Amino acid sequence: MKRGVKVARVLILCAALVFTSAGWIASSREPDEAREHFDSCRWRDGTATLRYMYGANQQVTLVRDTRGDDVVVSLSTIHGEGATPAIGYRGQFFVAVDDPDSLAYPDGERVKCSTGPRTLS
């Protein structure tokens, strides 16, 4: 009985080590292209205001593509090297668009824009 318990403990520890190692390896890899979504979208009078947050030591790239039927918008950030203070900045991206339902991300997902009156929060 004691031998069976020892073998079971070793197998459980080995399995835990494999899963933990796989998690660390997966989290250490940078994604090929990290695309992010905007925090909010508000459409009014033919202009969509897309809001986002970014941190210190981050480079933000905003892209708008109007070549197709949809207006494709994307946001991507690149993190810099070294120590960075925990500071959050707000940004806005203004896009001229007649129909807020025509806004989409590069993967085809629609951007959800509010069109009602502005509320304070």
GROMACS elastic network, one bead per residue, 0.5 to 0.9 nm:
[ bonds ]
;  ai    aj funct       b0    kb
    1     4     6  0.52366   500
    1     5     6  0.64409   500
    1     6     6  0.88189   500
    2     5     6  0.52046   500
    2     6     6  0.62963   500
    2     7     6  0.87418   500
    3     6     6  0.51448   500
    3     7     6  0.62571   500
    3     8     6  0.86523   500
    4     7     6  0.51703   500
    4     8     6  0.61592   500
    4     9     6  0.86508   500
    5     8     6  0.50730   500
    5     9     6  0.61692   500
    5    10     6  0.86830   500
    6     9     6  0.51492   500
    6    10     6  0.62835   500
    6    11     6  0.86954   500
    7    10     6  0.51591   500
    7    11     6  0.62008   500
    7    12     6  0.86538   500
    8    11     6  0.51300   500
    8    12     6  0.61547   500
    8    13     6  0.86132   500
    9    12     6  0.51631   500
    9    13     6  0.61710   500
    9    14     6  0.85874   500
   10    13     6  0.51522   500
   10    14     6  0.61156   500
   10    15     6  0.86196   500
   11    14     6  0.50729   500
   11    15     6  0.61366   500
   11    16     6  0.85651   500
   12    15     6  0.51605   500
   12    16     6  0.61497   500
   12    17     6  0.85968   500
   13    16     6  0.50709   500
   13    17     6  0.61238   500
   13    18     6  0.86954   500
   14    17     6  0.50398   500
   14    18     6  0.62640   500
   14    19     6  0.87551   500
   15    18     6  0.51551   500
   15    19     6  0.62965   500
   15    20     6  0.85758   500
   16    19     6  0.52493   500
   16    20     6  0.60231   500
   16    21     6  0.84668   500
   17    20     6  0.51705   500
   17    21     6  0.59951   500
   17    22     6  0.85221   500
   18    21     6  0.52061   500
   18    22     6  0.61616   500
   18    23     6  0.86667   500
   19    22     6  0.51527   500
   19    23     6  0.62377   500
   19    24     6  0.87595   500
   20    23     6  0.51114   500
   20    24     6  0.62867   500
   20    25     6  0.86853   500
   21    24     6  0.51691   500
   21    25     6  0.61786   500
   21    26     6  0.85928   500
   22    25     6  0.51778   500
   22    26     6  0.61268   500
   22    27     6  0.86181   500
   23    26     6  0.51654   500
   23    27     6  0.61247   500
   23    28     6  0.85897   500
   24    27     6  0.52159   500
   24    28     6  0.61316   500
   24    29     6  0.89364   500
   25    28     6  0.52818   500
   25    29     6  0.67316   500
   26    29     6  0.57313   500
   26    30     6  0.87998   500
   27    30     6  0.77924   500
   29    32     6  0.89423   500
   30    33     6  0.82892   500
   30    34     6  0.81705   500
   31    34     6  0.56919   500
   33    76     6  0.80120   500
   34    75     6  0.88379   500
   34    76     6  0.60816   500
   34    77     6  0.72001   500
   34    78     6  0.82886   500
   35    74     6  0.69588   500
   35    75     6  0.60375   500
   35    77     6  0.76553   500
   35   106     6  0.88578   500
   36    74     6  0.72577   500
   36    75     6  0.55343   500
   36    76     6  0.57250   500
   36    77     6  0.78861   500
   37    40     6  0.86689   500
   37    52     6  0.80869   500
   37    74     6  0.72798   500
   37    75     6  0.65019   500
   37    76     6  0.84726   500
   37   105     6  0.79295   500
   37   111     6  0.85191   500
   38    41     6  0.72836   500
   38    50     6  0.62703   500
   38    51     6  0.58910   500
   38    52     6  0.51361   500
   38    53     6  0.82257   500
   38    74     6  0.81605   500
   38    75     6  0.70397   500
   38   111     6  0.83334   500
   39    50     6  0.74443   500
   39    51     6  0.55768   500
   39    52     6  0.50163   500
   39    53     6  0.73452   500
   40    49     6  0.81247   500
   40    50     6  0.58164   500
   40    51     6  0.52584   500
   40    52     6  0.71009   500
   40   111     6  0.87824   500
   40   112     6  0.78069   500
   40   113     6  0.72181   500
   40   114     6  0.84077   500
   41    48     6  0.65228   500
   41    49     6  0.55553   500
   41    51     6  0.62996   500
   41   111     6  0.74384   500
   41   112     6  0.65197   500
   41   114     6  0.63292   500
   41   115     6  0.89446   500
   42    47     6  0.82445   500
   42    48     6  0.55406   500
   42    49     6  0.51980   500
   42    50     6  0.66414   500
   42    51     6  0.85103   500
   42   100     6  0.86712   500
   42   112     6  0.84922   500
   42   113     6  0.50100   500
   42   115     6  0.61202   500
   42   116     6  0.84659   500
   42   118     6  0.85986   500
   43    46     6  0.68851   500
   43    47     6  0.56374   500
   43    49     6  0.62611   500
   43    50     6  0.86893   500
   43    97     6  0.85731   500
   43    99     6  0.86327   500
   43   100     6  0.63156   500
   43   113     6  0.59843   500
   43   114     6  0.61530   500
   43   115     6  0.52654   500
   43   116     6  0.84452   500
   44    47     6  0.55220   500
   44    48     6  0.64859   500
   44    49     6  0.82490   500
   44   100     6  0.88802   500
   44   114     6  0.87442   500
   44   115     6  0.63576   500
   44   116     6  0.84621   500
   45    48     6  0.84445   500
   45    98     6  0.81499   500
   46    95     6  0.84990   500
   46    96     6  0.58161   500
   46    97     6  0.53052   500
   46    99     6  0.73230   500
   46   100     6  0.82028   500
   47    94     6  0.65545   500
   47    95     6  0.55943   500
   47    97     6  0.56523   500
   47    98     6  0.74512   500
   47   100     6  0.84564   500
   48    93     6  0.80574   500
   48    94     6  0.57546   500
   48    95     6  0.51443   500
   48    96     6  0.62926   500
   48    97     6  0.66303   500
   48   100     6  0.70261   500
   48   103     6  0.88503   500
   48   113     6  0.76259   500
   49    92     6  0.64058   500
   49    93     6  0.57768   500
   49    95     6  0.65663   500
   49    96     6  0.89042   500
   49   113     6  0.87100   500
   50    91     6  0.83399   500
   50    92     6  0.55459   500
   50    94     6  0.63318   500
   50    95     6  0.78315   500
   50   113     6  0.85197   500
   51    90     6  0.72648   500
   51    91     6  0.57742   500
   51    93     6  0.64006   500
   51    94     6  0.88371   500
   52    75     6  0.85273   500
   52    89     6  0.85362   500
   52    90     6  0.59475   500
   52    91     6  0.52797   500
   52    92     6  0.63405   500
   52    93     6  0.81753   500
   53    88     6  0.64766   500
   53    89     6  0.55630   500
   53    91     6  0.59735   500
   53    92     6  0.87437   500
   54    57     6  0.89238   500
   54    58     6  0.67564   500
   54    59     6  0.84443   500
   54    60     6  0.75082   500
   54    77     6  0.79131   500
   54    87     6  0.84223   500
   54    88     6  0.57516   500
   54    89     6  0.53526   500
   54    90     6  0.65103   500
   54    91     6  0.75846   500
   55    58     6  0.57399   500
   55    59     6  0.87789   500
   55    79     6  0.86790   500
   55    84     6  0.85122   500
   55    85     6  0.83618   500
   55    86     6  0.70698   500
   55    87     6  0.56124   500
   55    89     6  0.58589   500
   55    90     6  0.87192   500
   56    59     6  0.86329   500
   56    79     6  0.87947   500
   56    80     6  0.87602   500
   56    84     6  0.64454   500
   56    85     6  0.66911   500
   56    86     6  0.72354   500
   56    87     6  0.58617   500
   56    88     6  0.68457   500
   56    89     6  0.74860   500
   57    78     6  0.85592   500
   57    79     6  0.62535   500
   57    80     6  0.51999   500
   57    81     6  0.76882   500
   57    82     6  0.86506   500
   57    83     6  0.87747   500
   57    84     6  0.63747   500
   57    85     6  0.84989   500
   58    77     6  0.62625   500
   58    78     6  0.55394   500
   58    80     6  0.57627   500
   59    76     6  0.82965   500
   59    77     6  0.54212   500
   59    78     6  0.51095   500
   59    79     6  0.65782   500
   59    80     6  0.75463   500
   60    75     6  0.70932   500
   60    76     6  0.58773   500
   60    78     6  0.66677   500
   61    74     6  0.80393   500
   61    75     6  0.57973   500
   61    76     6  0.52677   500
   61    77     6  0.61801   500
   61    78     6  0.83713   500
   62    73     6  0.74162   500
   62    74     6  0.58335   500
   62    76     6  0.67616   500
   62    77     6  0.89200   500
   62    93     6  0.75769   500
   63    72     6  0.79479   500
   63    73     6  0.55541   500
   63    74     6  0.52085   500
   63    75     6  0.66311   500
   63    76     6  0.86942   500
   64    71     6  0.68916   500
   64    72     6  0.56834   500
   64    74     6  0.67337   500
   64    95     6  0.77925   500
   65    68     6  0.77636   500
   65    70     6  0.83495   500
   65    71     6  0.57802   500
   65    72     6  0.50350   500
   65    73     6  0.64654   500
   65    74     6  0.88777   500
   66    69     6  0.74937   500
   66    70     6  0.66966   500
   66    72     6  0.65307   500
   66    73     6  0.88672   500
   67    70     6  0.78331   500
   67    71     6  0.75856   500
   67    72     6  0.86901   500
   68    71     6  0.70017   500
   68    72     6  0.83257   500
   69   102     6  0.75407   500
   70   101     6  0.85666   500
   70   103     6  0.59706   500
   70   104     6  0.65623   500
   71    95     6  0.88607   500
   71    97     6  0.76001   500
   71   102     6  0.58934   500
   71   104     6  0.61960   500
   71   105     6  0.84589   500
   72   102     6  0.82622   500
   72   103     6  0.59202   500
   72   105     6  0.53960   500
   72   106     6  0.60031   500
   72   108     6  0.83259   500
   73    95     6  0.87150   500
   73   103     6  0.70292   500
   73   104     6  0.62403   500
   73   105     6  0.54083   500
   73   106     6  0.69167   500
   73   111     6  0.86316   500
   74   104     6  0.85094   500
   74   105     6  0.59032   500
   74   106     6  0.66906   500
   75   105     6  0.89871   500
   80    83     6  0.88884   500
   80    84     6  0.84783   500
   81    84     6  0.82665   500
   84    87     6  0.83061   500
   97   100     6  0.65316   500
   97   102     6  0.77864   500
   97   103     6  0.79653   500
   98   101     6  0.89903   500
   98   102     6  0.82603   500
   99   102     6  0.56516   500
   99   103     6  0.78437   500
  100   103     6  0.58138   500
  100   111     6  0.81475   500
  100   112     6  0.80182   500
  100   113     6  0.63493   500
  100   114     6  0.85962   500
  100   115     6  0.83108   500
  101   104     6  0.80175   500
  101   110     6  0.72836   500
  101   111     6  0.75051   500
  101   112     6  0.76383   500
  101   113     6  0.77356   500
  102   110     6  0.76530   500
  102   111     6  0.82779   500
  103   109     6  0.88454   500
  103   110     6  0.60560   500
  103   111     6  0.54765   500
  103   112     6  0.80583   500
  103   113     6  0.85381   500
  104   107     6  0.79083   500
  104   108     6  0.57765   500
  104   109     6  0.56038   500
  104   111     6  0.51425   500
  104   112     6  0.86833   500
  105   108     6  0.54127   500
  105   109     6  0.53900   500
  105   110     6  0.62265   500
  105   111     6  0.66435   500
  106   109     6  0.74112   500
  107   110     6  0.89157   500
  114   117     6  0.85746   500
  114   118     6  0.88583   500
  115   118     6  0.84412   500
  116   119     6  0.88115   500
